[in-house]
Amino acid sequence: MTRCQSCAMPLSKDPDGGGTNSDGSRSTEYCSLCYGDGAFYYKGTDALEYQRFVYDMLVKQGWWKVVAWLATREIPRLKRWT
C-alpha cells in the first residue's frame, strides 16, 4: 500500500513510518495519524463525515481549499470505509 487506507496520506510522508498494530509492529496499511496500538483514533464510521473532518484539518493547516478537496476525494473508496 502506498497510501493510508483511512485518510489517503502517502505513507512515505508519515513522520512515524506508519501506525502501530496492537502487538507494536508497524502497520503497512494505516498512517500514524489515523491508527495506533491496533485502533483508529477517529471513532466515527461514516466515510463522508471523516472526509469532511480531514478536509477541515488540512484547510486549518493552511492548505488551499481546492488542494485539500483533491487530497481527500478518494477517502470513501479506501479499505477502511468500503
N, C-alpha and C positions, 0 to 999 in steps of 0.2 A: 504494500500500500504506500502510496506517495503522499496522500492527504489524510488528515484526521477524518475518520468516518463518523464524526459527530459534528464538527464545525467547518470542515473543509480546509483548514490551515495546512499548508505544506509541512509535512513532518520534518523536513530539513530545516525549517525556520524555528522549530520548537527549541527554546533555550535549554530545556532539560533533556532533550533527546527522546521524548515520548512520555506518556503517562506510566503509571505503575500498576501491575496486577496485584491481586491480594497476596501473592507469595513474594512480592518485592521485585519481581522481574519486570523488565521494560515491556510496555505494550507496543506492538508493531502496528496497531490499528488506530489508537487514540492518542491525542496530544496531552501534555501535562496540564494544560489549561482546562481540559474537559474531564480528565479521568485520573484518579489516584487511589491507591490502596484497593483496587478492584471495584470501584464505584464511580459513577458520574457525579460531578459536582452540581450540575444543573439537574434538578429532580423532576422537572416537567416532562410530559410525554407528547406534547404537541409540537410537531416539526415547524409549523409556521410561526408559532409563538417563539420558539427558540431562534428561528431565523431573524425575527424582529429584534430579539434580545442581542444577538451578535451584531446585527446591523447598527443598533443604537450604541453599542460599546465601541465599535470602530469609528463611528462619527464623533463620538465623545473624545476619542484619542486623536482626532484631527484628520481622519481620512475624508476625502471628498465623498459626497453622498453617492454619486454615480459609481465610484470605485468600490465603496462599501457594498452597494447593491450587487455589483458584479461578483464580488468575493463571496457573497452569501447565497446567491441564487440556487446553487446546487444542494444546499443543505437538506431539503426534503427528500432527495434521492439517495442520500448516504445510508450506509448499512444500519446505523443506529435507528434511523427513522423509517426504514422500509420493513 
